[in-house]
């Protein structure tokens, strides 16, 4: 039979058991927490040691998986063939520059490998000269291809410029005093002045052959020679394209191979486009 004494004893005993169990549980939790803290501390210490870098060590060369470092600083370097290269970035990467037609800025002279192609049209008004009996007025269409014959010559003189060899195919017709066709092929030697501006004057001479329908009293047959002397200017609307204006003298005769040989003499004016590449 339970008495108040025995009940109090049992309650007290039960409380002691619970306190003992709670103390054991707290001790286990404390040990687990300490163990976790030790592990975390060791890991942090290892990471901290791996992050320390000797400041005296130089960066290693990038591996194939790493990008090559690049900066925006560039240096132009002239090459032996008049081309240019860019030294870019800290690694000295050579990047070829796109070819340009100029040795310097626009109008400062052409590179030695520059070529030209021209399309021009105009009229040649006849003049009586060298014994010619008639005035011959001509309509002209000209196609020409050129190539610079070297780098700029003339140093710093006013005549500084480039020599150019050209081949011209021209055709057209006489419209006064009557209608007659003709076609000619003429090599030229031209000199282009380097002015340092978008205006590039030139002067050239040419001599070639002509097939002409112009007959007596000034010409004798189909085969004729032609002589030309021209001056003009290119005006560059962009770095590689120019409007071309030209004035000159055109003479056609057979050099005495046949009679008559009085010749056709004209003063011509031409306008067109010239591409440089």
TALINPE-V752087 format. One record per residue. N is the residue number from 1. RES is the residue in one small letter. SS is DSSP state (2 for helix, 1 for strand, 0 for the rest). PSI is psi in whole degrees, -180 to 180 (* if undefined). OMEGA is omega in radians with two decimals (* if undefined). Layout:
N,RES,SS,PSI,OMEGA  N,RES,SS,PSI,OMEGA
This chain:
1,x,0,134,-3.10  2,x,0,133,3.07  3,x,0,163,3.12  4,x,2,-32,3.13  5,x,2,-47,-3.10  6,x,2,-35,3.12  7,x,2,-42,3.13  8,x,2,-38,3.13  9,x,2,-44,-3.14  10,x,2,-42,3.14  11,x,2,-41,-3.12  12,x,2,-40,-3.14  13,x,2,-41,3.14  14,x,2,-40,3.13  15,x,2,-39,3.12  16,x,2,-41,3.12  17,x,2,-44,-3.14  18,x,2,-41,3.12  19,x,2,-38,3.14  20,x,2,-44,3.12  21,x,2,-41,3.14  22,x,2,-39,3.13  23,x,2,-41,3.12  24,x,2,-40,3.14  25,x,2,-42,3.13  26,x,2,-38,3.13  27,x,2,-41,3.10  28,x,2,-43,-3.14  29,x,2,-38,3.14  30,x,2,-42,3.12  31,x,2,-42,3.12  32,x,2,-43,3.14  33,x,2,-43,3.13  34,x,2,-41,-3.14  35,x,2,-43,3.12  36,x,2,-43,3.14  37,x,2,-39,3.11  38,x,2,-43,-3.13  39,x,2,-46,3.14  40,x,2,-42,3.12  41,x,2,-42,3.13  42,x,2,-41,3.13  43,x,2,-44,3.12  44,x,2,-39,3.12  45,x,2,-40,3.13  46,x,2,-42,3.11  47,x,2,-39,-3.13  48,x,2,-39,3.12  49,x,2,-37,3.14  50,x,2,-26,-3.12  51,x,2,-17,-3.14  52,x,0,124,-3.13  53,x,0,137,3.09  54,x,0,116,-3.10  55,x,0,-14,-3.12  56,x,0,-12,-3.12  57,x,0,141,3.10  58,x,0,151,3.10  59,x,0,140,3.11  60,x,0,161,3.12  61,x,0,143,-3.11  62,x,0,144,3.06  63,x,0,166,3.14  64,x,0,-26,-3.12  65,x,0,-12,-3.09  66,x,0,145,3.09  67,x,0,147,3.08  68,x,0,127,-3.13  69,x,0,147,-3.09  70,x,0,139,3.04  71,x,0,168,-3.11  72,x,0,-3,-3.14  73,x,0,126,-3.12  74,x,1,155,3.10  75,x,1,127,3.10  76,x,1,132,-3.13  77,x,1,119,3.11  78,x,1,143,3.12  79,x,0,170,-3.07  80,x,0,-32,-3.10  81,x,0,25,3.11  82,x,0,12,3.06  83,x,0,174,-3.10  84,x,1,148,3.02  85,x,1,157,3.07  86,x,1,127,2.99  87,x,1,112,-2.98  88,x,1,136,3.01  89,x,0,177,-3.10  90,x,0,-16,-3.07  91,x,0,-1,3.12  92,x,0,38,-3.14  93,x,1,127,3.12  94,x,1,122,3.13  95,x,1,116,-3.13  96,x,1,136,3.07  97,x,0,148,3.06  98,x,0,143,-3.09  99,x,0,145,3.06  100,x,0,161,-3.11  101,x,0,-15,-3.03  102,x,1,148,3.02  103,x,0,-21,3.08  104,x,0,-126,3.06  105,x,0,174,-3.13  106,x,0,129,3.10  107,x,0,0,-3.10  108,x,0,15,3.11  109,x,0,148,-3.07  110,x,1,155,2.98  111,x,0,158,-3.05  112,x,0,-21,-3.10  113,x,0,11,-3.10  114,x,0,138,3.07  115,x,1,161,-3.11  116,x,1,154,3.00  117,x,1,127,-3.06  118,x,1,143,2.98  119,x,1,120,-3.10  120,x,1,153,3.05  121,x,1,157,-3.12  122,x,1,-167,3.12  123,x,1,153,3.06  124,x,1,114,-3.09  125,x,1,131,-3.04  126,x,1,150,3.04  127,x,0,147,3.06  128,x,0,113,-3.11  129,x,0,157,3.08  130,x,0,37,3.06  131,x,0,0,3.13  132,x,0,143,-3.07  133,x,0,-21,-3.09  134,x,0,161,3.03  135,x,0,120,-3.06  136,x,0,118,3.10  137,x,1,131,-3.01  138,x,1,146,2.92  139,x,1,136,-2.99  140,x,1,144,2.93  141,x,1,131,-3.02  142,x,1,135,2.97  143,x,1,133,-3.14  144,x,1,150,3.09  145,x,1,134,-3.11  146,x,1,163,3.09  147,x,1,131,3.10  148,x,1,143,-3.06  149,x,0,23,3.13  150,x,0,-178,3.11  151,x,0,179,3.14  152,x,0,137,3.07  153,x,1,166,3.08  154,x,0,0,3.10  155,x,0,-131,3.13  156,x,0,17,-3.13  157,x,0,166,-3.11  158,x,0,-24,-3.11  159,x,0,14,3.09  160,x,0,135,3.13  161,x,1,-163,-3.09  162,x,1,141,2.94  163,x,1,143,-3.12  164,x,1,133,3.00  165,x,1,135,-3.08  166,x,1,151,3.00  167,x,1,123,-3.07  168,x,1,133,2.96  169,x,1,116,-3.14  170,x,1,155,-3.14  171,x,1,171,3.13  172,x,1,-154,-3.12  173,x,1,150,2.99  174,x,1,129,3.10  175,x,1,-3,3.06  176,x,1,133,0.16  177,x,0,-8,3.06  178,x,0,177,-3.10  179,x,0,123,3.11  180,x,1,136,3.12  181,x,1,163,3.01  182,x,1,159,3.07  183,x,1,144,-3.09  184,x,1,157,3.08  185,x,1,123,-3.00  186,x,1,124,2.92  187,x,1,144,-3.12  188,x,1,154,2.91  189,x,1,118,-3.05  190,x,1,149,3.02  191,x,1,122,3.13  192,x,1,123,-3.13  193,x,1,135,3.10  194,x,0,101,-3.06  195,x,0,-14,-3.06  196,x,0,10,3.11  197,x,0,-179,3.09  198,x,0,-5,3.04  199,x,1,117,-3.13  200,x,1,97,3.12  201,x,1,160,3.11  202,x,1,163,3.02  203,x,1,139,3.12  204,x,1,162,3.10  205,x,1,145,3.13  206,x,1,153,3.07  207,x,1,128,-3.10  208,x,1,-158,-3.09  209,x,1,155,-3.10  210,x,1,141,2.92  211,x,1,117,-2.97  212,x,1,143,3.02  213,x,0,0,3.12  214,x,0,125,-3.09  215,x,0,-152,-3.13  216,x,0,152,0.21  217,x,0,-3,-3.03  218,x,0,-24,3.09  219,x,0,158,-2.99  220,x,0,-33,-3.03  221,x,0,-169,-3.06  222,x,0,-45,-3.06  223,x,1,123,3.12  224,x,1,162,2.95  225,x,1,158,3.02  226,x,1,144,3.06  227,x,1,140,-3.12  228,x,1,146,2.98  229,x,1,124,-3.00  230,x,1,151,2.93  231,x,1,156,-3.14  232,x,1,-166,3.13  233,x,1,148,2.95  234,x,1,137,2.98  235,x,1,114,-3.00  236,x,1,112,3.08  237,x,1,-22,2.93  238,x,1,177,-2.98  239,x,0,-26,-3.07  240,x,0,15,-3.14  241,x,1,132,-3.08  242,x,1,146,2.86  243,x,1,133,-3.08  244,x,1,127,3.10  245,x,1,134,-3.01  246,x,1,140,3.02  247,x,1,146,-3.10  248,x,1,-175,-3.13  249,x,1,134,3.12  250,x,1,125,3.13  251,x,1,134,3.08  252,x,1,128,3.08  253,x,1,173,-3.07  254,x,0,11,3.11  255,x,0,32,3.07  256,x,0,8,3.12  257,x,0,-32,3.13  258,x,0,166,3.04  259,x,0,142,0.05  260,x,0,164,-3.10  261,x,0,45,3.14  262,x,0,-29,3.02  263,x,0,161,3.05  264,x,1,126,-3.11  265,x,1,127,-3.08  266,x,1,158,2.96  267,x,1,123,-2.99  268,x,1,156,3.00  269,x,1,132,-3.06  270,x,1,151,3.04  271,x,1,145,-3.13  272,x,1,-162,3.14  273,x,1,143,3.08  274,x,1,126,3.07  275,x,1,139,3.12  276,x,1,131,-3.09  277,x,0,*,*
